[in-house]
């Protein structure tokens, strides 16, 4: 039967859909047919009617339609409650990108209703006075909790809403394939794509269907499914994978032969056997696939992550392969994977195993070089060698052996063992030649020996140094062969020439090489590198061939020399910087600039030219082109002027800093004269003063002694010349004193006179005291009179009390004395008389009463003390006479005409001068 | 940091339930209940924020408020000051116990509602669970205070009554909004009641 169905909305005349439905009708049938409305049925009344017709080819035409049935009304609104506002559909699930129609129904036509989709107002179509519909096109997924659509009645607290659950699109499974590892199970895998799960709705499910067998299974996982192979009879398989969720399904199919989908299992039991330095045997096992299957296995040998060797091996169950051409003491990895040898489908998983080959003796001789120097007169050889590379060491180096053989004398070999951590050693030798063998040892044996011959004679070191230019690539060094018998050359340099040790480097070159480029990461601009090129003779002796020096890049000097100013005159001075080393500068010193500036002079001296300093100030510049000239004379200067100078070296890169000028002030023109005259004079005066001071005693004795020597007195010479040429002076030694009486008591102390008990008070001794030498006996008959020294402390009472008879002058002794002896003339006369009496006329009995005294000079600072030595004749002494007068004789008034009339009493502290 | 602290508070809240027979003075009981209530009030906004982040517009819109939305099964916490001040001790406690019982049930319902749409939001589910336990703890504290005060402790009336399990997703979201909103109000009311009692029964 064929049924024609009509659906109307709102009213029967508004037919919105017409469709046919064909089915086989049996007896008492209850037919079911469904129709899905875009507009939620709750929002509008729908009507449906149908008619039918026979739809059987057996029944001939014409076939007529039946009459239409009556309209059946579907009105969901009746079941709604009394809420003022309804929104439909509720909790609808749709696929992302589909179109959805929603509607609201209001109870009150007067209400103003606005609707929103995720906060954005949406506008719909009014279907009725109280029904509106909104069509949402291509809805998108926002969140798993759904997309909120709500409507609210303005001016009323009414909000109604629905949640639209938007599901992700169900994708077709990708990369669908099936394979077997054992011909028992087929494993099908695929990429499921996006998860379409939603609240209360699980994700998509997968079903696997095989068309040849007609079997179907529900897969447990979202991306794989296992299919049991029943028997060997089925060769071909046609699988269909169906992905399905609440909104639809997607499917994909694959057709294949089982034998073409063999994916072997991962091999196992991979072992390395008989591992030597260069060979190793690899063994492994595979899981068998059927009875007649053969597997193709790929064996990879990896070193440091890279495949070094690759081998293919066909096996049934057990695999074995001999790896060769391996490096000793090297870590490798053996890796094996297998595939079906007949129909390659996929490699199995890989199994791998690391192993290390055994050590072997080092394969290459060490690169050895030497440095010969003299320590305490003995040649000391420092050997250097470069560690062997891993490729050549063939194992861990345990130590180095250094064997020393004397080539000039027969002597035993010296063997030194050097720890593996060292890269050199030092040997102290003598002047003989020595052949040195150096080998490296590991657990497998020694390396080939490296031979070098050294001699105590350093050879010709006087080789002129040449310059070499540095470039970005390094130093291009070339040399001229000398002997023509060289077996090679060595270029030697220091990476860090300013350090100690300087990190000696060398480069071996073949005999047919005459140039090379020396490069090093340690090279720095502004550092002077010295290169020495040696020729290696057939005897393996190194001879210095050439010396080179250069800079990778010359820099301007960073420091200026320390300049000493000398020979400063009013018109010139000399600058010298002899301590400045040109070898340790950041470039080859080409010369010096001498800068001079002065406020007094505006023009530059000859040889100078004007220059402008960085601070824009002007000065004069003189250029010295000879780097070895380290003195300069500044001439033609003005006296008493301030000059500022600066000496700075320059290289090809520029000159040194122009900042620290030194000030020099020229002296005036006469200062040097003053210095030449006045200074010596001052020195002479000082010398004289010092001499006088040191010889003061001698001068005193010579010029003004305390006790003059009568023999040297001018008085004597005067007397002699005038009167008696035979007149002599009494010698002190001729006088034999019997007592010494000291009557001087300074500063209040009492003095006891010899032979007298009477003491004198201080006030009585304010005058100079006199010391008397008295004869021991009154009958003394010595050859001359006694000597009496002037003493300002003389006292007549003391004189009286003493046994010494002070020689009273007899009246005869002073005959015709015209007056007192106070005048020099009188004194002279009196002295003459006394001398005459004492030396010639005085009798022995009378002589005891007369004393002649030498008067101490007043220049003497100490008149109170007695001279330690007997008085000696002094030429320039002044000779004086003094006489002691008894109290009785002195008391008479001076008017008496007596021999003592000219004498003054001593208690009056008077004495003659 | 927050988790151990929350666990500690929960233990404090549940302690009275575990030791119902412990003899404590009313003041001690009130003081014991006050601090957890204070902590509970400080954390109510966190639950609301987490919940709204998962729901979408209009609930998550900034400034969204729907004071008209109410649940008949969950009374509002608002009360006139005059009425509140005239309550005696027993009424202060009783009028809080009922809504808190309703809160615990709605929080449980919310957890069920959100478990399906938010399987990937364990944070929200954990916060809802913690909130429910805190509410239960406060209920226990209230009962203990009443017992300490010598007040009758009849079974709390089950105010929520029928729960509309067949609600639409939007209604569930809205219901959760109301519950989390009231959960922000009732602890404040309870804390004020306890503060009043605390002042009345000083230690």
Contacts between the chains, C-beta under 8 A, distances in Angstrom:
chain1	res1	chain2	res2	distance
A	90	B	168	4.5
A	90	B	169	7.6
A	90	B	170	7.6
A	91	B	168	5.7
A	91	B	169	4.8
A	116	B	57	7.1
A	116	B	58	6.7
A	118	B	56	6.4
A	118	B	57	4.6
A	119	B	57	3.8
A	119	B	58	6.3
A	119	B	61	5.8
A	142	B	56	6.9
A	143	B	54	7.8
A	143	B	56	6.0
A	144	B	117	6.3
A	144	B	118	7.4
A	144	B	120	7.0
A	145	B	54	5.8
A	145	B	55	6.2
A	145	B	56	6.4
A	145	B	117	4.3
A	145	B	118	6.3
A	145	B	169	8.0
A	145	B	173	7.6
A	146	B	56	7.4
A	146	B	117	6.9
A	146	B	169	5.9
A	147	B	56	7.2
A	148	B	55	7.4
A	148	B	56	4.9
A	148	B	57	5.6
A	148	B	58	6.9
A	148	B	59	7.5
A	148	B	170	6.7
A	148	B	173	7.3
A	150	B	58	6.0
A	150	B	170	6.9
A	157	B	66	7.5
A	157	B	68	3.2
A	157	B	69	8.0
A	159	B	58	7.8
A	159	B	66	6.4
A	159	B	69	7.4
A	159	B	174	7.6
A	160	B	170	7.8
A	161	B	58	7.9
A	161	B	170	3.9
A	161	B	173	8.0
A	161	B	174	7.4
A	162	B	168	6.7
A	162	B	169	7.7
A	162	B	170	5.4
A	163	B	168	7.1
A	163	B	169	3.7
A	163	B	170	5.0
A	163	B	173	7.1
A	165	B	169	7.6
A	199	B	116	4.4
A	199	B	117	4.0
A	199	B	118	8.0
A	199	B	119	7.8
A	200	B	116	5.1
